Amino acid sequence: MFTKITEQPSLHDKLDEKSVHELLVEMNEEDQKVALAVRETIPQIEQLVEQIVPRMKRGGRIFYMGAGTSGRLGVLDASEIPPTFGMPNTYVIGLIAGGDTALRNPVEKAEDDPERSWKELQEHNISILDTVIGIAASGTTPYVIGALRHAREFGCLTASISCNPGSPVTEEAEIAIVPVVGPEFVTGSTRLKSGTAQKLVCNMITTTTMIKMGRVKGNKMVNMQLSNKKLVDRGTRMLVEELGLDYERAQQLLLLHGSVKKAIDAYRQ
């Protein structure tokens, strides 16, 4: 039987008797452990991305599967890919137990059905080129376990992000990413350090994947969607720097072609 580190008593007691300053300082002390825990998982994240990229180049996708906070983090990361990298929203997909309703309100017992997640993946025409990443801080969520088990049997690449070594989800996934962040500041509240660690890992997976997919030039988001004035300004300044144009000409070029990359390519042809 594995130990649920995420459910162990907090290292801080009598929280209700402490000042706001004391609470904030102690929470910050705990948060500083997260990045170090994630650093220990870089070999597994690297292994995963190295396998995702060739699959995605052949049409594969990433599916995040989770419930509660974990599910919301997967949906969040997926939703940021189109505006940041200009990729269609079909390349990284976040599915949460209970559907979109669960993004704002808990859906009773939705995470307890291990078969529902596979049905949802089938509704998205799951392929052996796809990668299924189960996110579960505790590592025991049936919705996530079922998704990983069926997806692996089907032939998908599978990975898990959890904070308890040896948990059921780590046993179901080919690649287990396990940042061990220790007990939460508020005992069992995995929206805290565990959630932060999961967000960092998701950031690393998709950002490095998108870079390797050619969606970044140098260190710039040259494929970002021009969905507001701030991003148009950012893209214009990129062109000013890259092509040596004045601001007005750069903005005209950007708006004509719709992205920094397309503008650069058109200008240099």
Order of alpha helices (4+ residues) and beta strands (2+ residues): alpha-alpha-beta-alpha-alpha-beta-alpha-beta-alpha-beta-alpha-beta-alpha-alpha-alpha-alpha
